[in-house]
Amino acid sequence: MATVKLRRVNGDYGFDTVNENGTIIKMDTNPDMGGQEHGARPMQVLLNALAGCSSIDVISILKKQRQEITDFSVTVNGEREAGVEPSLWKDIELTFEIAGNVDEDKAKRAVDISMNKYCSVAITLVKAGANIKTNVIVKKPES
């Protein structure tokens, strides 16, 4: 069982969450609600989790296929539902940038497998109604 403990550490809404391994995530709310920019907002942490979960999958799949990754990044953009509470993620777009000696078709397939089979965060967000779109950019080494 996973365990996370939250503790208020900065103002009214500045929190540190700590997992069973001692890893700390700082969270806060937006300044309009009294936040002090102590950390990420909780809904942003969901996007962080999506980026991390899918990246672990994609890198693992590509390594098993003996693809040589020299650099890897993911940019996540999300739009939430407007005018409703709770305001869930409506549209999410991930752009994977993978550098190295990587076959583009294998990279795209790895992302697809992650999003539709392995990434629990992605599947949770889709079940909550989010539309997730992905882009894959492969940068080959210059000869």
Backbone torsions as a table, in degrees:
resi	resn	phi	psi	omega
1	MET	NA	132.9	176.6
2	ALA	-78.7	144.3	178.3
3	THR	-132.6	132.1	175.6
4	VAL	-130.1	134.3	176.6
5	LYS	-116.4	131.7	178.4
6	LEU	-106.2	139.4	178.1
7	ARG	-137.0	133.4	176.1
8	ARG	-75.5	126.3	-174.5
9	VAL	-129.5	-11.7	-174.3
10	ASN	-151.0	106.7	-179.8
11	GLY	65.6	-160.0	-177.7
12	ASP	-73.1	-34.8	-170.1
13	TYR	-123.7	10.5	177.8
14	GLY	-86.6	114.1	-174.8
15	PHE	-120.4	149.8	164.3
16	ASP	-113.0	130.2	170.7
17	THR	-107.1	141.3	-178.5
18	VAL	-129.3	130.1	177.2
19	ASN	-92.3	-178.3	-176.6
20	GLU	-65.2	-15.6	176.9
21	ASN	-92.7	-2.8	-179.0
22	GLY	88.8	6.2	179.2
23	THR	-74.2	130.9	-176.7
24	ILE	-105.1	134.3	169.5
25	ILE	-120.5	126.8	179.0
26	LYS	-90.9	134.6	179.4
27	MET	-134.8	156.0	178.9
28	ASP	-158.0	176.3	172.6
29	THR	-108.5	176.1	-178.2
30	ASN	-74.2	156.4	-177.6
31	PRO	-58.4	-29.9	178.4
32	ASP	-62.1	-24.1	179.5
33	MET	-104.2	9.2	178.1
34	GLY	102.1	6.3	178.4
35	GLY	-74.6	161.8	-177.6
36	GLN	-123.5	22.6	179.6
37	GLU	58.6	34.0	177.9
38	HIS	-67.9	-29.1	-177.2
39	GLY	-168.5	-168.5	179.8
40	ALA	-71.1	151.6	173.8
41	ARG	-77.7	150.8	-176.5
42	PRO	-53.9	-39.3	179.7
43	MET	-69.7	-28.7	174.1
44	GLN	-68.1	-34.3	178.9
45	VAL	-62.6	-33.3	174.9
46	LEU	-62.0	-40.9	177.1
47	LEU	-66.8	-38.5	174.7
48	ASN	-58.9	-44.4	-179.3
49	ALA	-63.5	-39.4	177.9
50	LEU	-63.2	-45.2	178.8
51	ALA	-61.6	-45.0	-178.6
52	GLY	-67.3	-46.4	-178.5
53	CYS	-61.0	-49.6	-178.1
54	SER	-67.7	-35.3	179.7
55	SER	-65.0	-41.9	177.0
56	ILE	-58.5	-45.6	179.0
57	ASP	-61.4	-51.7	-174.4
58	VAL	-61.4	-46.7	179.8
59	ILE	-63.2	-42.4	179.3
60	SER	-61.4	-45.1	179.7
61	ILE	-62.6	-46.6	-178.0
62	LEU	-66.9	-36.2	176.8
63	LYS	-63.7	-40.4	178.2
64	LYS	-63.5	-26.4	178.2
65	GLN	-91.9	10.1	177.6
66	ARG	60.4	35.3	174.9
67	GLN	-85.6	139.6	-176.1
68	GLU	-98.6	102.4	-179.0
69	ILE	-94.4	124.4	177.7
70	THR	-104.7	-21.6	177.0
71	ASP	-155.4	151.0	-174.8
72	PHE	-153.2	131.7	173.3
73	SER	-149.8	157.0	176.6
74	VAL	-134.4	132.5	172.5
75	THR	-109.8	129.8	-179.8
76	VAL	-117.7	127.4	173.5
77	ASN	-118.4	136.1	-179.3
78	GLY	-137.3	148.3	175.6
79	GLU	-124.9	130.8	-179.2
80	ARG	-95.7	161.2	176.0
81	GLU	-60.0	142.1	-179.0
82	ALA	-101.8	141.4	171.5
83	GLY	73.9	15.9	178.5
84	VAL	-133.4	154.4	173.5
85	GLU	-126.2	129.2	-4.0
86	PRO	-72.6	152.9	-179.4
87	SER	-97.0	97.3	-176.2
88	LEU	-83.2	164.3	173.6
89	TRP	-68.1	128.2	-179.7
90	LYS	-100.3	-54.3	-178.9
91	ASP	-126.9	129.9	179.4
92	ILE	-130.9	134.0	177.8
93	GLU	-126.0	126.2	176.8
94	LEU	-110.4	132.6	173.7
95	THR	-117.0	112.8	179.0
96	PHE	-91.5	125.0	174.4
97	GLU	-113.9	115.1	-174.9
98	ILE	-121.7	122.6	178.4
99	ALA	-108.6	146.4	176.5
100	GLY	133.5	-169.4	179.0
101	ASN	-86.3	75.5	-172.5
102	VAL	-124.5	130.3	176.0
103	ASP	-72.8	126.3	-175.6
104	GLU	-61.9	-40.6	179.0
105	ASP	-63.6	-39.4	177.7
106	LYS	-66.1	-38.5	178.6
107	ALA	-64.5	-45.4	179.2
108	LYS	-63.1	-40.6	179.1
109	ARG	-66.5	-39.6	178.1
110	ALA	-61.7	-42.1	177.8
111	VAL	-63.6	-44.5	179.7
112	ASP	-61.1	-44.6	178.8
113	ILE	-62.5	-42.9	178.8
114	SER	-59.1	-52.1	-174.9
115	MET	-63.8	-34.3	-172.1
116	ASN	-104.4	-10.4	-175.9
117	LYS	-130.8	-46.0	-169.1
118	TYR	-103.2	-36.0	-171.8
119	CYS	-77.3	102.7	-178.6
120	SER	-61.0	-33.2	179.6
121	VAL	-66.5	-46.6	179.3
122	ALA	-60.4	-45.3	-177.8
123	ILE	-66.3	-37.7	175.9
124	THR	-61.8	-45.7	-179.9
125	LEU	-65.0	-40.3	177.9
126	VAL	-63.7	-42.7	178.5
127	LYS	-63.3	-25.5	177.4
128	ALA	-85.5	0.4	175.1
129	GLY	106.7	2.1	-178.9
130	ALA	-75.0	142.8	172.4
131	ASN	-99.4	116.5	-177.1
132	ILE	-109.3	125.8	177.6
133	LYS	-115.4	144.4	178.9
134	THR	-126.2	149.7	172.4
135	ASN	-129.0	144.7	178.6
136	VAL	-128.2	125.1	176.4
137	ILE	-118.4	120.2	178.0
138	VAL	-107.7	126.0	178.1
139	LYS	-108.7	109.3	-179.5
140	LYS	-78.9	150.5	176.3
141	PRO	-65.9	145.6	178.0
142	GLU	-76.3	138.5	-178.2
143	SER	-83.2	NA	NA
